[in-house]
Structure formats: structure tokens, C-alpha cells
């Protein structure tokens, strides 16, 4: 299914990027340009990325968390 009409990015493209070692959604955007034009697909693209991204382990997960105030 096409997720990003502006750049013709499908759910398969996003899944492939996530499974091939793309470390963040922002990195995926740099590679595929998904969600960088009109932005309508941004939420769906992030959901697909999260479904297919490799789980992040302990310290790496904590490194990406915002700092507590």
C-alpha cells in the first residue's frame, strides 16, 4: 500500500528500510523522503516504521529517552 503519495513510498519500502538497519525514523526520511513534502502521511509512516524496526536494547533505548526535568 502506498503511504506517501508525494514521493511514492510504500509500506514495503518503509518496512525494508526499517529491517535493513535504519536506526531512526529521521534516518528513514533522509533515505526515502517519506513525510517530507505535505506531511499527510507522517503519522502512518511512523507507525509502519515502528512496527518493523528492530527492537532497541537497554542502554540504547535509554539514550533516546528525553531527560527528566
Secondary structure, 3 states (H helix, E strand, C coil): CEEECCCCEEHHHHHHHHHCCCCCHHHHHHHHCCCCCCCCCHHHHHHHHHHHCCCCCHHHHHHCCCCCC
